[in-house]
């Protein structure tokens, strides 16, 4: 995906929009815990190998 699709400009035109944006930015995000037991060492190594192949191209 082109990075230009993420380069968006936005303007907060009203006080209500500014307050809403401040509320969104000040709310802490919930962290997501990853259950590492779902991936076997074999699958993890295979994934690492695939990643190395893709990055070496």
C-alpha positions as CSV (number, residue, x, y, z in Angstrom):
1,X,0.0,0.0,0.0
2,X,1.3,3.4,-0.9
3,X,2.4,5.6,2.0
4,X,0.7,8.6,0.4
5,X,-2.7,7.0,1.3
6,X,-1.8,7.6,5.0
7,X,-0.8,11.3,4.5
8,X,-4.2,12.9,5.4
9,X,-4.7,16.4,6.6
10,X,-7.5,17.1,9.0
11,X,-8.7,20.3,10.6
12,X,-10.6,20.7,13.9
13,X,-13.1,23.4,13.0
14,X,-15.2,23.6,16.2
15,X,-14.6,23.6,19.9
16,X,-16.6,20.4,20.2
17,X,-14.3,18.7,17.6
18,X,-11.2,19.9,19.6
19,X,-12.7,18.6,22.9
20,X,-13.5,15.3,21.3
21,X,-10.0,15.0,19.9
22,X,-8.5,15.8,23.3
23,X,-10.6,13.2,24.9
24,X,-9.6,10.5,22.4
25,X,-5.9,11.4,22.7
26,X,-5.9,11.5,26.5
27,X,-7.7,8.1,27.0
28,X,-5.1,5.4,27.6
29,X,-5.2,2.5,25.2
30,X,-5.8,-1.0,26.4
31,X,-2.8,-3.2,25.8
32,X,-3.4,-6.5,24.1
33,X,-1.6,-9.5,25.6
34,X,-0.2,-12.0,23.1
35,X,-0.5,-15.6,24.2
36,X,2.9,-16.9,23.1
37,X,1.9,-20.5,23.9
38,X,-0.2,-20.6,20.8
39,X,2.9,-20.7,18.6
40,X,5.2,-23.7,18.7
41,X,9.0,-23.2,18.4
42,X,8.8,-25.0,15.0
43,X,6.2,-22.6,13.6
44,X,8.1,-19.6,15.0
45,X,11.3,-20.7,13.3
46,X,9.5,-21.3,10.0
47,X,8.0,-17.8,10.3
48,X,11.5,-16.3,10.9
49,X,12.8,-18.2,7.8
50,X,10.0,-16.8,5.7
51,X,10.6,-13.3,6.9
52,X,14.4,-13.6,6.2
53,X,13.6,-14.8,2.7
54,X,11.2,-11.9,2.0
55,X,13.7,-9.3,3.4
56,X,16.6,-10.7,1.4
57,X,14.9,-10.0,-1.9
